Amino acid sequence: MDTPSEIATLPDYWKKIFNKMPEYVTRKELSAFSGGMFAPETIDNRDSQGTGPAKRRRMGKRVVYHKKDAVLWLHSQDRES
């Protein structure tokens, strides 16, 4: 799969995360890819507030995110203080 143009413009760190992710990730997996910075419950809350990853899908009983949306969301949360 080619790297989407939105991902290609990110620093290498984010490209590496993108390449390690499966096509779709659960909230628990997204939490792990964030290094535990976001608990699955926090991602759920952000989702319900409209501030989570751009798109979500339901597969069975689980909510999943496409890896592109997941990485772009994680990147948007990355701020220096």
N, C-alpha and C positions, 0 to 999 in steps of 0.2 A: 504494500500500500504506500502511495506517495504521501509525503508530509503535507498537510494542508497549509496554505499560504499564511494563515494566521499563526500557526505554530512555527513556521520557518523563520519568522521575524523575531522570535523570542531568543533570549540567551541560551547557550548550549545546555545549561542545567535543565531547563524546561523541556528541551528536545529529548534529552535522555530519559526523563520521566515519561514523556509521551511514548517513546519507543519501548519502554518496559511494561506499559499498561496493556492489559487485554483490551479488545475492542470496546467492551462495556464493563463498567465497574460499579459495584454496589457501594452503598454509603460506608460500609465497614472497610472495603478495599480503598476507597477514596481517603478515609481517615488514615489508613496505614501509609498511603503514598504522601500524605501531608506530614508524615513524621509524627503523627499523633496530635498535631496542633489543633485539629478539628475532630471532635468526637462525632460518631455517627448521629447522635441526637442533635448536636449543634447543626450539622448539615441538614437534618430533617427540619429543624426550626428555621434555618435560613431559607430553605425551600418553601416553607409555608408562608414566609414573609415576602417572598418574591425576590430574595437576594442571594439565592443559591445558584448552582450551575444553570446555564441557560435553558437546557431542555432535559426532561427526564422521561423515562419510559417505565412502564410496569411490566415485569416479566414474572408471571406467576404472582407470588406474594411480595416480591422484592421490587424496590425502586432501583433503577440503574441509570447511569449516565454514559453517554458516548465519551470516549477518552479525550476527544478534542475539547468538548465542553467542560470536562472535568479539569483539564490542564489550564485552559483559559481562565476558569474560575479561580483555581489555586493561584495562578499568576496575578490575578486582579486583587487578591488578598495579601500579596507580598508587598509590604511597605517598610521602609526604614524609619526609625523614630529618631 
